Amino acid sequence: MSEVKRVVVTGASSGIGEATARLFAACGWKVVGVARRAERLAALASSSPEIETFAADVTSSDDVAALAAYLAETGPVHALVNNAGGARGSDPVDTLSLDDLRWMLEVNVVGVARVTQALLPLLRAAAASDGSADIVTVSSTAGLQAYAGGGGYNAAKFAVHGLIGALRLDLAGEPIRVIEVAPGMVQTEEFALNRLGDAAKAAAIYEGVDHPLVADDVASVIVSALEQPWHVNQDLIVLRPIAQAAQFAVHRGPLAPKA
């Protein structure tokens, strides 16, 4: 039986993934941070002796197979956080780029399935030896509620929401928790910029919003979910800033009680 648990976090080179890897390490977990950008991973690894890294692209079957082999050789895997993902574009369905749609489906849906399939034998082995294991997938409120201009991203996140729901049913009877964390508006350094390709447009999304979520907020929810007693499964965790009442309903300006 392992005294210290080991978690794999994809998309760990920035944003929510990086914050999650750092928080797990601070809480005493062994962490394997996975992402495409080796130079960003090197900075993450240098931040804590509890963090090791592995450069891999979740859209590459060869990369993911190499990751699984490395993990099998270097220790148990008690938890997987599927965080790698992203958005491209905000055009309506009649003009959205089909190449962008394919990319979003590949990284947000197929990538999650690919990594989960590859690591599930390791998670089952850890559950057999230590009593339980965990799969957390970071989705989005975009997978629960459609919005104008969200067609491609909505499609990808609705698909991963369905995938995770089916996975939970497939694993029924096994001591493996399947948790979906669906954040709303989260202000990170890269997400909106990568989606829109324009710094001013990216900044405008959060303009006037009193305390949008940040990566550390989401990380705290993920770590807290995994540190609940093993039999407590938070199937779906939806988190938004108070200023965001719904996917398309964002208050801009200070938050204050009505007179």
LUMDO-519301 format. One record per residue: residue number from 1; residue in one letter; chain; x, y, z of N, C-alpha, C in turn. Coordinates in steps of 0.1 Angstrom, whole numbers, plus 5000, padded with zeros to 4 digits. Atoms other than C-alpha are relative to their C-alpha. Layout:
! LUMDO-519301
NUM; a; A; X; Y; Z; X; Y; Z; X; Y; Z
...
***
This chain:
! LUMDO-519301
1; m; A; 5009; 4988; 5000; 5000; 5000; 5000; 5009; 5012; 5000
2; s; A; 4992; 4988; 5000; 5013; 5034; 4991; 4996; 5010; 5010
3; e; A; 5004; 4990; 4990; 5015; 5060; 5018; 4997; 5014; 4994
4; v; A; 5002; 4987; 5007; 5018; 5090; 4994; 4993; 4997; 4987
5; k; A; 5007; 5002; 5013; 4994; 5092; 4965; 5006; 5008; 4989
6; r; A; 4994; 4994; 5012; 5005; 5101; 4930; 4989; 5003; 4990
7; v; A; 5010; 4995; 5009; 4984; 5122; 4906; 5006; 5004; 4987
8; v; A; 4996; 4995; 5013; 4988; 5128; 4869; 4991; 5012; 4996
9; v; A; 5008; 4988; 5004; 4976; 5163; 4857; 5004; 5003; 4986
10; t; A; 4997; 4996; 5013; 4974; 5170; 4820; 4997; 5015; 4998
11; g; A; 5001; 4985; 5002; 4976; 5205; 4806; 5006; 5008; 5011
12; a; A; 4994; 4995; 4988; 4999; 5213; 4834; 5010; 5011; 4997
13; s; A; 4990; 4990; 5003; 5021; 5239; 4816; 4995; 5014; 5003
14; s; A; 5006; 4986; 4997; 4997; 5269; 4824; 4986; 4999; 5006
15; g; A; 5014; 4999; 4996; 4964; 5280; 4838; 4996; 4990; 5011
16; i; A; 5006; 5008; 4990; 4942; 5256; 4857; 5009; 4987; 5003
17; g; A; 4992; 5012; 4999; 4965; 5226; 4851; 5013; 5003; 5009
18; e; A; 4988; 4997; 4993; 4996; 5243; 4864; 4997; 5003; 5015
19; a; A; 5004; 4997; 4986; 4978; 5257; 4895; 4996; 4987; 5008
20; t; A; 5004; 5013; 4994; 4963; 5222; 4902; 5013; 4992; 5004
21; a; A; 4987; 5008; 4997; 4998; 5205; 4900; 5007; 5006; 5012
22; r; A; 4993; 4993; 4989; 5013; 5231; 4923; 4992; 4997; 5014
23; l; A; 5007; 5002; 4987; 4985; 5227; 4949; 5000; 4986; 5005
24; f; A; 4998; 5014; 4996; 4986; 5189; 4949; 5013; 4998; 5007
25; a; A; 4987; 5002; 4994; 5023; 5191; 4956; 5001; 5007; 5013
26; a; A; 5001; 4993; 4987; 5017; 5216; 4984; 4993; 4992; 5010
27; c; A; 5008; 5008; 4991; 4992; 5192; 4999; 5006; 4986; 5002
28; g; A; 4992; 5013; 4997; 5018; 5163; 4999; 4998; 4989; 4990
29; w; A; 5001; 5010; 5011; 5009; 5145; 4967; 5012; 4999; 4992
30; k; A; 4990; 5001; 5011; 5034; 5132; 4942; 4993; 5004; 4987
31; v; A; 5007; 4995; 5012; 5026; 5149; 4909; 5008; 4997; 4988
32; v; A; 4994; 5001; 5013; 5033; 5141; 4873; 4992; 5010; 4991
33; g; A; 5006; 4990; 5009; 5026; 5172; 4852; 5003; 4997; 4985
34; v; A; 4999; 5004; 5014; 5019; 5165; 4815; 4996; 5012; 4992
35; a; A; 5004; 4990; 5009; 5018; 5190; 4787; 5009; 4999; 4988
36; r; A; 4992; 5000; 5012; 5032; 5197; 4752; 5013; 5007; 5002
37; r; A; 4989; 4990; 5000; 5056; 5225; 4761; 5010; 4996; 5011
38; a; A; 4990; 5004; 4991; 5087; 5211; 4777; 5007; 5011; 5008
39; e; A; 4994; 4989; 4993; 5101; 5245; 4786; 4992; 5005; 5011
40; r; A; 5009; 4996; 4989; 5071; 5254; 4806; 4999; 4989; 5011
41; l; A; 5000; 5010; 4990; 5071; 5220; 4823; 5013; 5000; 5009
42; a; A; 4987; 4999; 4993; 5108; 5225; 4833; 4998; 5010; 5012
43; a; A; 5003; 4990; 4989; 5097; 5256; 4853; 4991; 4995; 5010
44; l; A; 5009; 5006; 4990; 5069; 5237; 4869; 5008; 4990; 5009
45; a; A; 4993; 5010; 4993; 5092; 5208; 4879; 5010; 5007; 5010
46; s; A; 4991; 4994; 4991; 5117; 5232; 4895; 4994; 5007; 5012
47; s; A; 5007; 4993; 4989; 5090; 5247; 4917; 4998; 4991; 5013
48; s; A; 5002; 5009; 4988; 5087; 5216; 4940; 5006; 4987; 4997
49; p; A; 4994; 5013; 5002; 5105; 5184; 4946; 4990; 4989; 4999
50; e; A; 5011; 5009; 5001; 5071; 5167; 4946; 4995; 4998; 4986
51; i; A; 5005; 4999; 5014; 5066; 5175; 4909; 5010; 4994; 4990
52; e; A; 4993; 5004; 5012; 5079; 5155; 4880; 4992; 5003; 4988
53; t; A; 5007; 4996; 5012; 5070; 5162; 4844; 5003; 4990; 4989
54; f; A; 4998; 5008; 5012; 5065; 5144; 4811; 4994; 5007; 4989
55; a; A; 5005; 4993; 5011; 5062; 5161; 4778; 4992; 4991; 4991
56; a; A; 5008; 5009; 5008; 5033; 5146; 4758; 4988; 5009; 4995
57; d; A; 5012; 4994; 5006; 5005; 5158; 4735; 4988; 4990; 5001
58; v; A; 5011; 5010; 4998; 4971; 5142; 4744; 4994; 4997; 4987
59; t; A; 5006; 5004; 5013; 4962; 5142; 4707; 5009; 4990; 4992
60; s; A; 4991; 5010; 5006; 4991; 5118; 4699; 4999; 4987; 5007
61; s; A; 5000; 5014; 4994; 4986; 5081; 4705; 5013; 4995; 5005
62; d; A; 4987; 5004; 4997; 5023; 5076; 4705; 5005; 5006; 5013
63; d; A; 4996; 4992; 4988; 5029; 5103; 4731; 4993; 4994; 5013
64; v; A; 5007; 5005; 4988; 5002; 5089; 4754; 5004; 4986; 5004
65; a; A; 4995; 5013; 4997; 5014; 5054; 4751; 5014; 5001; 5007
66; a; A; 4987; 4998; 4993; 5049; 5066; 4761; 4998; 5005; 5014
67; l; A; 5003; 4995; 4987; 5034; 5084; 4790; 4996; 4988; 5009
68; a; A; 5005; 5011; 4992; 5016; 5053; 4802; 5011; 4990; 5004
69; a; A; 4988; 5009; 4997; 5048; 5032; 4799; 5009; 5006; 5011
70; y; A; 4991; 4993; 4990; 5068; 5058; 4819; 4993; 4999; 5014
71; l; A; 5007; 5000; 4987; 5042; 5059; 4846; 5000; 4986; 5006
72; a; A; 5000; 5014; 4995; 5040; 5021; 4849; 5014; 4996; 5005
73; e; A; 4987; 5003; 4996; 5078; 5020; 4853; 5004; 5007; 5013
74; t; A; 4995; 4991; 4990; 5081; 5048; 4879; 4991; 5000; 5012
75; g; A; 5008; 5000; 4988; 5053; 5041; 4904; 4985; 4999; 4997
76; p; A; 5014; 5001; 5001; 5016; 5038; 4911; 4993; 5013; 4995
77; v; A; 5008; 4988; 5004; 4989; 5062; 4897; 4987; 4999; 5007
78; h; A; 5012; 5001; 4992; 4962; 5069; 4922; 4989; 5009; 4994
79; a; A; 5010; 4990; 5005; 4945; 5098; 4903; 5004; 5006; 4987
80; l; A; 4998; 4994; 5013; 4942; 5113; 4869; 4991; 5013; 4999
81; v; A; 5008; 4988; 5003; 4931; 5149; 4862; 5002; 5003; 4986
82; n; A; 5001; 4997; 5014; 4921; 5153; 4826; 4997; 5015; 4999
83; n; A; 5002; 4985; 5001; 4926; 5191; 4822; 5004; 5005; 4986
84; a; A; 4996; 4995; 5013; 4942; 5195; 4788; 4988; 5003; 4991
85; g; A; 5011; 4996; 5009; 4918; 5213; 4764; 5002; 5014; 4995
86; g; A; 4999; 4987; 5005; 4910; 5245; 4748; 4989; 5004; 4990
87; a; A; 5011; 4995; 5009; 4888; 5266; 4725; 5007; 5008; 4989
88; r; A; 4996; 4992; 5011; 4893; 5282; 4691; 4988; 5006; 4993
89; g; A; 5010; 4992; 5007; 4871; 5309; 4677; 4987; 5002; 5007
90; s; A; 5013; 4997; 4994; 4837; 5323; 4686; 4990; 5004; 4989
91; d; A; 5009; 4997; 5012; 4820; 5324; 4652; 4987; 4992; 5002
92; p; A; 5013; 5008; 5000; 4783; 5313; 4648; 5002; 4987; 4991
93; v; A; 4999; 5013; 5006; 4777; 5278; 4635; 5001; 5001; 4985
94; d; A; 5000; 5000; 5015; 4771; 5289; 4599; 5013; 5005; 4994
95; t; A; 4987; 4996; 5005; 4806; 5303; 4596; 5012; 4995; 5008
96; l; A; 4988; 5004; 4992; 4827; 5285; 4622; 5009; 4991; 4992
97; s; A; 4990; 5008; 5007; 4859; 5269; 4610; 4999; 4985; 5004
98; l; A; 5001; 5014; 4998; 4855; 5232; 4606; 5014; 4994; 5005
99; d; A; 4987; 5004; 4995; 4893; 5228; 4612; 5001; 5003; 5015
100; d; A; 5001; 4997; 4985; 4888; 5246; 4646; 4992; 4990; 5007
101; l; A; 5009; 5010; 4993; 4859; 5223; 4654; 5007; 4986; 5001
102; r; A; 4993; 5013; 4999; 4879; 5192; 4646; 5011; 5000; 5011
103; w; A; 4989; 4998; 4990; 4908; 5205; 4668; 4994; 4999; 5014
104; m; A; 5007; 4999; 4987; 4884; 5212; 4697; 4995; 4986; 5004
105; l; A; 5004; 5014; 4997; 4869; 5177; 4695; 5011; 4991; 5003
106; e; A; 4988; 5008; 4998; 4903; 5161; 4692; 5006; 5002; 5014
107; v; A; 4993; 4998; 4987; 4918; 5178; 4723; 4991; 4999; 5012
108; n; A; 5010; 5000; 4988; 4887; 5181; 4745; 4993; 4987; 5002
109; v; A; 5008; 5012; 4999; 4870; 5148; 4738; 5009; 4988; 4997
110; v; A; 4992; 5012; 5003; 4893; 5123; 4720; 5012; 4999; 5009
111; g; A; 4989; 5000; 4991; 4922; 5134; 4741; 4997; 4995; 5014
112; v; A; 5005; 5005; 4987; 4903; 5127; 4773; 4999; 4985; 5000
113; a; A; 5002; 5014; 5001; 4893; 5093; 4761; 5013; 4993; 4998
114; r; A; 4987; 5006; 5002; 4928; 5085; 4749; 5008; 4998; 5013
115; v; A; 4992; 5000; 4987; 4945; 5094; 4782; 4993; 4991; 5010
116; t; A; 5007; 5008; 4990; 4918; 5077; 4803; 5002; 4985; 4997
117; q; A; 4998; 5014; 5004; 4920; 5045; 4783; 5014; 4995; 5004
118; a; A; 4986; 5004; 4998; 4958; 5044; 4786; 5004; 4999; 5015
119; l; A; 4997; 5000; 4986; 4959; 5051; 4823; 4991; 4992; 5009
120; l; A; 5010; 5007; 4992; 4929; 5031; 4835; 5006; 4987; 5006
121; p; A; 4994; 5011; 4993; 4949; 4999; 4840; 5008; 5003; 5012
122; l; A; 4991; 4995; 4989; 4973; 5018; 4863; 4991; 5005; 5011
123; l; A; 5009; 4995; 4989; 4944; 5034; 4882; 4993; 4988; 5006
124; r; A; 5006; 5012; 4994; 4927; 4999; 4886; 5010; 4993; 5009
125; a; A; 4990; 5006; 4991; 4960; 4986; 4900; 5001; 5007; 5013
126; a; A; 4999; 4992; 4987; 4962; 5014; 4925; 4988; 4998; 5009
127; a; A; 5012; 5003; 4992; 4926; 5008; 4935; 5000; 4987; 5007
128; a; A; 4999; 5013; 4995; 4933; 4972; 4940; 5010; 4999; 5012
129; s; A; 4990; 5000; 4989; 4963; 4979; 4963; 4997; 5009; 5011
130; d; A; 5002; 4990; 4990; 4952; 5010; 4980; 4986; 5003; 5004
131; g; A; 5014; 4999; 4997; 4914; 5007; 4980; 4992; 5009; 4991
132; s; A; 5008; 4991; 5008; 4904; 5035; 4956; 5009; 5007; 4990
133; a; A; 4993; 4991; 5010; 4914; 5057; 4926; 4990; 5010; 4995
134; d; A; 5008; 4989; 5004; 4901; 5088; 4910; 5003; 5004; 4985
135; i; A; 4998; 4993; 5013; 4895; 5103; 4875; 4992; 5013; 5001
136; v; A; 5007; 4987; 5000; 4887; 5140; 4874; 5002; 5006; 4986
137; t; A; 4999; 4994; 5013; 4879; 5157; 4841; 4995; 5014; 5002
138; v; A; 5004; 4986; 5000; 4878; 5195; 4838; 4993; 5003; 4987
139; s; A; 5008; 4997; 5012; 4850; 5203; 4814; 4997; 5015; 5000
140; s; A; 5003; 4986; 5001; 4831; 5236; 4813; 4985; 5001; 5001
141; t; A; 5014; 4998; 5000; 4797; 5251; 4819; 4995; 5002; 4985
142; a; A; 5004; 5000; 5015; 4798; 5254; 4780; 4995; 4986; 4996
143; g; A; 5006; 5013; 5003; 4790; 5217; 4781; 4987; 4997; 5007
144; l; A; 5013; 5001; 4994; 4759; 5223; 4801; 4989; 5009; 4995
145; q; A; 5009; 4989; 5005; 4744; 5254; 4785; 5006; 5006; 4987
146; a; A; 4996; 4994; 5012; 4747; 5266; 4749; 4999; 5015; 5000
147; y; A; 5001; 4985; 5000; 4754; 5302; 4741; 5004; 5004; 4986
148; a; A; 4997; 4995; 5014; 4757; 5323; 4709; 5015; 5002; 4999
149; g; A; 4986; 4999; 5003; 4791; 5321; 4693; 5008; 4989; 5007
150; g; A; 4993; 5011; 4993; 4799; 5289; 4713; 4999; 4987; 4993
151; g; A; 5004; 5013; 5007; 4789; 5263; 4687; 5011; 4989; 5001
152; g; A; 4989; 5010; 5000; 4823; 5245; 4683; 5004; 4996; 5014
153; y; A; 4995; 5003; 4986; 4833; 5248; 4720; 4988; 4993; 5007
154; n; A; 5012; 5007; 4994; 4797; 5239; 4731; 5000; 4985; 4996
155; a; A; 5000; 5014; 5005; 4799; 5208; 4709; 5010; 4991; 5007
156; a; A; 4989; 5007; 4994; 4832; 5197; 4723; 4997; 4997; 5015
157; k; A; 5001; 5001; 4985; 4823; 5203; 4760; 4987; 4992; 5003
158; f; A; 5011; 5009; 4998; 4788; 5187; 4757; 5004; 4986; 4997
159; a; A; 4996; 5013; 5003; 4805; 5157; 4742; 5008; 4994; 5011
160; v; A; 4992; 5006; 4989; 4830; 5153; 4770; 4991; 4998; 5012
161; h; A; 5009; 5002; 4989; 4802; 5158; 4795; 4993; 4986; 4999
162; g; A; 5007; 5013; 5003; 4784; 5128; 4779; 5010; 4988; 5002
163; l; A; 4989; 5010; 4998; 4817; 5108; 4778; 5002; 4997; 5014
164; i; A; 4997; 5002; 4986; 4823; 5113; 4815; 4988; 4993; 5007
165; g; A; 5012; 5006; 4994; 4787; 5104; 4824; 5000; 4985; 4997
166; a; A; 4999; 5014; 5004; 4791; 5071; 4804; 5011; 4993; 5007
167; l; A; 4988; 5006; 4993; 4825; 5064; 4820; 4996; 4996; 5015
168; r; A; 5004; 5002; 4986; 4809; 5067; 4855; 4991; 4987; 5000
169; l; A; 5009; 5012; 5001; 4783; 5041; 4845; 5008; 4987; 4997
170; d; A; 4992; 5012; 5004; 4809; 5018; 4829; 5009; 4995; 5012
171; l; A; 4992; 5004; 4989; 4830; 5018; 4861; 4992; 4997; 5013
172; a; A; 5009; 5003; 4989; 4800; 5012; 4884; 5004; 4986; 5006
173; g; A; 4996; 5012; 4993; 4810; 4986; 4910; 5015; 4999; 5003
174; e; A; 4985; 4999; 4997; 4847; 4996; 4910; 5002; 5012; 5010
175; p; A; 4997; 4989; 4991; 4862; 5018; 4937; 5008; 5011; 4994
176; i; A; 4994; 4989; 5008; 4871; 5045; 4912; 4990; 5011; 4998
177; r; A; 5009; 4988; 5002; 4855; 5079; 4915; 5002; 5007; 4987
178; v; A; 5000; 4993; 5013; 4846; 5097; 4883; 4994; 5014; 5003
179; i; A; 5005; 4987; 4996; 4843; 5134; 4889; 5002; 5010; 4989
180; e; A; 5000; 4990; 5010; 4835; 5162; 4865; 5000; 5014; 5007
181; v; A; 4999; 4986; 4995; 4845; 5198; 4873; 4997; 5009; 4989
182; a; A; 5005; 4991; 5012; 4827; 5224; 4851; 5001; 5014; 5004
183; p; A; 4999; 4986; 4997; 4840; 5259; 4856; 4993; 5009; 4990
184; g; A; 5005; 4989; 5009; 4823; 5290; 4842; 5012; 5009; 4997
185; m; A; 4991; 4990; 5004; 4842; 5322; 4837; 5013; 5000; 5009
186; v; A; 4987; 5001; 4993; 4879; 5317; 4847; 5010; 5009; 4992
187; q; A; 4991; 4991; 5007; 4904; 5344; 4839; 5014; 4994; 5002
188; t; A; 4986; 5006; 5000; 4938; 5328; 4830; 5008; 5008; 4989
189; e; A; 4991; 4992; 5009; 4967; 5341; 4810; 4998; 4996; 4985
190; e; A; 4999; 5005; 5013; 4961; 5320; 4779; 4986; 4997; 4993
191; f; A; 5012; 5006; 5006; 4925; 5306; 4774; 4994; 5010; 4990
192; a; A; 5007; 4991; 5009; 4907; 5336; 4760; 5009; 5006; 4989
193; l; A; 4990; 4995; 5010; 4938; 5349; 4742; 5001; 4989; 4989
194; n; A; 4998; 5011; 5010; 4943; 5315; 4724; 4987; 4999; 4992
195; r; A; 5012; 5002; 5007; 4906; 5314; 4716; 4997; 5011; 4990
196; l; A; 5004; 4988; 5009; 4902; 5349; 4701; 5012; 5005; 4992
197; g; A; 4988; 4995; 5008; 4938; 5356; 4690; 5002; 5015; 5001
198; d; A; 4999; 4986; 4999; 4935; 5392; 4701; 5000; 5004; 5015
199; a; A; 4998; 4997; 4986; 4947; 5406; 4735; 4988; 5009; 5005
200; a; A; 5011; 4991; 4996; 4921; 5434; 4736; 4987; 4993; 5001
201; k; A; 5012; 5007; 4999; 4892; 5411; 4728; 5000; 4990; 5012
202; a; A; 4999; 5009; 4989; 4904; 5386; 4754; 4998; 5008; 5013
203; a; A; 5002; 4992; 4987; 4906; 5413; 4781; 4986; 5005; 5001
204; a; A; 5014; 4995; 4999; 4871; 5426; 4772; 4991; 4990; 5006
205; i; A; 5008; 5010; 4994; 4856; 5393; 4783; 4998; 5002; 5015
206; y; A; 5000; 4999; 4985; 4865; 5400; 4819; 4998; 5015; 5005
207; e; A; 5001; 4986; 4997; 4861; 5438; 4818; 4988; 5003; 5009
208; g; A; 5010; 4996; 4991; 4841; 5451; 4847; 4994; 4989; 5009
209; v; A; 5005; 5012; 4993; 4835; 5416; 4862; 5007; 5000; 5014
210; d; A; 4995; 4999; 4986; 4839; 5418; 4900; 5005; 4985; 5004
211; h; A; 4995; 5013; 4996; 4862; 5388; 4909; 4996; 4988; 4991
212; p; A; 5001; 5012; 5008; 4861; 5364; 4880; 5008; 4989; 5007
213; l; A; 4992; 5011; 4994; 4874; 5329; 4890; 5014; 5001; 4994
214; v; A; 4987; 5001; 5005; 4911; 5324; 4886; 5004; 4985; 5002
215; a; A; 4996; 5014; 5001; 4931; 5292; 4881; 5001; 4993; 5014
216; d; A; 4999; 5005; 4987; 4938; 5288; 4918; 4986; 4996; 5007
217; d; A; 5014; 5003; 4995; 4900; 5288; 4926; 4996; 4986; 4995
218; v; A; 5003; 5013; 5005; 4895; 5258; 4903; 5008; 4989; 5006
219; a; A; 4991; 5010; 4994; 4925; 5240; 4916; 4996; 4996; 5014
220; s; A; 5004; 5003; 4987; 4913; 5243; 4951; 4988; 4990; 5001
221; v; A; 5011; 5009; 5001; 4880; 5226; 4941; 5004; 4986; 4996
222; i; A; 4996; 5013; 5005; 4897; 5198; 4923; 5007; 4992; 5011
223; v; A; 4992; 5007; 4989; 4921; 5190; 4952; 4990; 4997; 5011
224; s; A; 5009; 5002; 4990; 4893; 5193; 4977; 4991; 4988; 4997
225; a; A; 5008; 5011; 5004; 4872; 5168; 4958; 5007; 4987; 5001
226; l; A; 4992; 5013; 4998; 4900; 5142; 4958; 5004; 4997; 5014
227; e; A; 4996; 5002; 4986; 4907; 5147; 4995; 4987; 4997; 5009
228; q; A; 5012; 5005; 4992; 4871; 5138; 5005; 5002; 4985; 5003
229; p; A; 4999; 5014; 4998; 4866; 5104; 5020; 4997; 4992; 4987
230; w; A; 4999; 5007; 5012; 4871; 5078; 4993; 4986; 4996; 4994
231; h; A; 5013; 5004; 5004; 4834; 5069; 4992; 4991; 5011; 4996
232; v; A; 5008; 4988; 5004; 4822; 5105; 4986; 5004; 5004; 4986
233; n; A; 4997; 4997; 5014; 4819; 5110; 4949; 4991; 5013; 4996
234; q; A; 5006; 4988; 5005; 4811; 5145; 4937; 4999; 4999; 4985
235; d; A; 5001; 5003; 5014; 4798; 5135; 4903; 5002; 5012; 4991
236; l; A; 4999; 4987; 5009; 4795; 5171; 4888; 5001; 5012; 5010
237; i; A; 4998; 4988; 4992; 4808; 5202; 4904; 5000; 5012; 4990
238; v; A; 5001; 4988; 5008; 4797; 5235; 4887; 5005; 5011; 5009
239; l; A; 4996; 4988; 4993; 4815; 5266; 4898; 5001; 5012; 4991
240; r; A; 4999; 4987; 5007; 4812; 5302; 4886; 5003; 5011; 5010
241; p; A; 5000; 4988; 4992; 4820; 5336; 4899; 4986; 5005; 5004
242; i; A; 5014; 4995; 4996; 4791; 5352; 4918; 4995; 5009; 4989
243; a; A; 5004; 4990; 5010; 4790; 5378; 4890; 4994; 4993; 4988
244; q; A; 5005; 5007; 5011; 4781; 5351; 4865; 4988; 4991; 5004
245; a; A; 5012; 5007; 4996; 4745; 5339; 4871; 4997; 4988; 4990
246; a; A; 5001; 5010; 5010; 4745; 5318; 4839; 5010; 5002; 4989
247; q; A; 4990; 5000; 5010; 4766; 5311; 4809; 5000; 5014; 4992
248; f; A; 5001; 4988; 5008; 4753; 5342; 4791; 4995; 5012; 5009
249; a; A; 5005; 4990; 4991; 4743; 5363; 4822; 5011; 5004; 5010
250; v; A; 4989; 4996; 4992; 4773; 5382; 4836; 4998; 5014; 5004
251; h; A; 5002; 4987; 4994; 4770; 5412; 4859; 5014; 5007; 4999
252; r; A; 4987; 4992; 5001; 4796; 5439; 4851; 4998; 5013; 5009
253; g; A; 5001; 4989; 4990; 4803; 5464; 4879; 5001; 4994; 5014
254; p; A; 4998; 5005; 4986; 4807; 5461; 4917; 4988; 4992; 5004
255; l; A; 5010; 5008; 4993; 4787; 5435; 4936; 4996; 5007; 5013
256; a; A; 5005; 4994; 4988; 4765; 5450; 4962; 4985; 4996; 5003
257; p; A; 5014; 5002; 4997; 4732; 5443; 4981; 4991; 5010; 4994
258; k; A; 5010; 4990; 5004; 4701; 5459; 4967; 4995; 5007; 5012
259; a; A; 5005; 4992; 4988; 4688; 5487; 4989; 4985; 4995; 5003
***
